[in-house]
Amino acid sequence: MNYSFFSIWALLKPQGEYKRRRRGCEKLWDGYDEATRQHVYDTISEAQRQGFWINPNPYFAIEDIVLKKQNKLRQQTLSYNAYYRRYGTTEPRDGWKMTNPTGQQVVYVKGGGA
């Protein structure tokens, strides 16, 4: 699929005052590579399908997804064992936080808004 600006604009269907954001949104959209555009389009499409809230301002609907992805890419992860080998403790240190995202295994994360 070609992830053109017209496709994301049609998907977002901005209402009211947000219709005037078209030029700014198009400039923002044109600044992203095709993989980023695909990620944004697919994320918004899936959120709509599941009935999740999407920012009514199309500019921020797009930008928020990109920023979230960038933050996630900067996140570092260590397994429980690797963390213990590094620090000799399970206590959070140096900005690391303990989490259990799957409910099965504890990991430590740092950065990326964790």
N, C-alpha and C positions, 0 to 999 in steps of 0.2 A: 504494500500500500504506500502511496505517496502521502507523506504527512505534511501537506501544504497548510498554509495559514488558514485557508478557507475551510479545511476539514476541522481544525480545532475551534475556529470561530463558530461553525455550525454546531459542533458538539456542545460548546459552552452556552450558546443561545443567550448572550447577555441581555438583560432587561433594563429598562429605565435609563438612568444616567450612565450606566456602564456601557451602553452602546457607543458612547462618545470616546471610549478608550481604544477604539479599533486601531488607530495609527500607532499608538504606543505599544500595543500588544503585537502588532505586526512587526514592528522594529525589534522587539524582544525576541519573538519567535524566529525571525530571520537570523538572529545571532547564534542560534543553537545548531549543532550538527544533527544529522538525520537520526542518529541513535538516541539523542536526547529528546528530540521531537517525538519519536516513537514511544519512548518511556513516558513522557508527559501525556500524550494522547491515550495510551493504554491505561495509565493510572486513573485518569479522569473518567474514561469510559467504564472501567471496572467499578469505580466509586459510585457512578451514577447507577449502574446495574444493581449494586448492592444497597442503594438508597442512602449512601453516606453523604454528609454535608460537603459541599464544594463552595469555596469562596465565591460569592456572586460577582465580585470584581474580577474579570477575566485575567487582568494583568497579574494579580496576586495568586489567582488559581494556578496559573502557569509557573510563576516564579517560586512559589512555595514548594512545589514538587521538585524543582531543580535544586533548590537550596537544601532540601531534606536529603536528596540523593548525594550531594556533595559532602554534607556532614557525615553521612553514613560511610562514605568512602574513606574519610579521615579517621574513622573509629578503629582502634586497635583492640584485639581480643587475645586473651591468653586462657588456656585451659586451667582448670583447678591445679593440676599437677605441675604445669609449667610455672604458674604463679608461685606455688610453694617452693619449687626449686630455686626460683629467682630471689625470693624474699625470705624464705625460711619461716614463713607465717602465713596464715590465711586472713589476717587483718588487712583491710584496705590501706594502701600506701601510695604515695606519689601520684595521686589523682585517679587511681584504679578503683573501680566499684565492682562489687560482687553482684551477679545477677543470675537468674535461672530462667532464661527465655523460653525454653522448651518444657520446663517442668520435670525434666529428666536429669539434667547435668548442670552443675554450677560452672560458670565461666566468669572471667574478669574482663571488664571493658574500660577503655580509656579514650577520651576524646569523642568527637562526632556527636556532641550533645547528649552523651549517655548519662 
